[in-house]
Amino acid sequence: MSRIGKAPIALPAKVEVNVSKGNLVTVKGPKGSLSRQIDPDITLRQEESTLYVERPTEQKRHKAMHGLYRALIYNMVHGVSEGFVRELEVVGVGFRAANTGQMLELTIGYSHPIMFELPTEVKLSTITEKGAAPVVKLESIDKELLGLVASKIRSLRKPEPYKGKGIKYKEEILRRKAGKTAGKGGKK
């Protein structure tokens, strides 16, 4: 039993869902439009401002797709109505982040600054405050693309476990390791 798949999707005002030939689902809202091809076995039923995702049988494959497509369609509806935000912190002495339009420039301890160009669907801004780590703020209506871009930026310098230096998600909690301690049971 897929509890996620059975949950109805509430459609906010000004959000339209259209299913065209070949099961291409298009969701339009105030922030933009998204479309995704779904499996032909999965059907969508709309009653007033509620959307239901239904499966034809109890096969394992259908059960798996039921929850998956319900979650993907929910993310599309949430994206076009409210959007998604992901923030990354650049932690380290001398580490900097700046942007010029869609080009992100990171100075993260390598011999040269790293230039990273973001897709046009992702809105980029950098926040630099005195006494705080620089923050890279990413906004998009597509949750999948946003997560992919954020993980790619994080992979440029993953946080290390001793001092916590690197690029980390703002809400991420790092497991820290104790370093070497001097004068512990040395030679006499």
N, C-alpha and C positions, 0 to 999 in steps of 0.2 A: 504494500500500500504506500503510494507516494503522497506524503502529507504536503510537500511543497507543490506538487502538480495539482492537487485538489483545491488548493487555496485560490480563490477568485482574485482577479486583478482589478482594482478600483481605478477607473479612468477619470482623471481630473478634468475640470472644464477646459475647453479649448484644445483637447487632445483627441485626434482622430486615428482610428486603426482601420486599415484596409487590407484585405487579403485578395491578391490578384491570382490569375491563372498560374499554376505551377507552385502554389503555396509560397508566394513572395509576400511577406508581411511588411507593410509600410506604416510607420507611426509618425504622425505630424503633430507638432506642438508649438508653443510660443518661442522656444529656443532653437528650433530647427526640425529636420526630418531625418529619420533613420530607417533603413530597410535591411531585412535578413531573410534568406531562404531557409525554410523549415522543412522537415521531413514530410512527405505526402501522406503518411499514415496519421499524423497528428492533425486534429481539427480545432478550429477556434469558433466559439459561439459567443455572440455579444447580446446582452440583455440590458437595455438602457445604458447606464454608465458603469457596467461591470462586464469584464471579459473572462471567459472560462476556456481553459485549455483541456482538451479531452483526448483520450487514447482509445483505440478500437478494441484491444484485447488485453489480457493479463500476462502476455509474454514478457520475459525479462527485458528484452530489447525495447518494447513499448513503454514499460515502466521506467526504464532509465531515461528515455527521451522525454517522457512526460514532465518530469521534474526539471530537466535541463532546459527545455524550450519555454516552460513557464517562467523560470528564472531569467532567461535571456530576454523574453518579451517584457517582463516587469522592469528590467534594467533599461530597456529602450524607452518605456513609458516614463520612468523616473527621470531619465536623461533629458528627454525633450521638454519636460515640464519644469524640472528644477536644476538639472545638471549635476556634475560630479566635480569634486575638488580633491587634489592630492598635493600634500606639502612635503618637501624634502629639506632636511637641515644639512648644511655643509659644515662639519665640525672639525676644527684643527687650527693651529696657529698659522696665520698667513694664508689660510684657505679663503678664497673669494668666489663669488658668483655674480655675474652681470649679464644683462641681455640687451640686444639690439634687435628689436622686432621679434622674429622667430628664431634668432640665433642666440644660443646660450653659451657664454664663455665661462669656463671653470678653471680656476687656478687651485689645484689640489695636490701640490707637492711633487709634481713631475717637472722635468726640465723645461717644459713648454706649456702654455695654456691650452686647454682642450676646447675646441669649438664643436658644438652639437646643434645641428639644425632640426627643429621640431616640425612635424606636419602641420598644415594650416588648420586642421580640425581641433588642435590643442592650443589653448590660449596660455601664454607664458608671462609670468611676472616674477621679479626678484625683489626681495625685501632685505635691506642691509641696515641694521640698527647698531648703534655703538654699544659694545659690551655683550652683544648676543651673536650667535652663529647666523650666518647668512641663510635665508630661506628661499627655496625655489618653489613657486606656487604654480601648479598646473590645473587648468580648468577645461572641461570638455563635456559634450553630451554623450559621447561613446565611452562607456566604462571599460570595455575591453582594450581599446586603443590607449586610453589614459593609463591603465595599469601597465601595458607593454612599454610605453615611453618612460614611465616612472622607474620601472625595473631596469631599463637600459641605462638611465642616468645613474642609478644606484650602483650598477655593476662597474662603472668607471673607477670607483674607489670604495669598495665595501668597507663598513666600519670594522676596525680591528678590536679584539677583545680586551686589550690591556689598557689603552688610554681612551678608546672610543672614537678615535680619529677616522674620518671618512664621511661618506654621504649616507644618511639614514632617513627613514621615514619619520615624520614628526611624532607620530604616536608609537613608534617602535621602541620597545624596551630591550636593551642589550644586556646579555649575560656577560658580566665582567670577570676577568681572571685576576688572581693575585700574582704580582710579578715576583722576581727574585728578591729575597730579603738578605741584607748584608749582616755579617757577624753572627751567623747562626751555627753554632757547633763547629767553629773553625779549629785550626791546629793550635796546640798549646805548647 
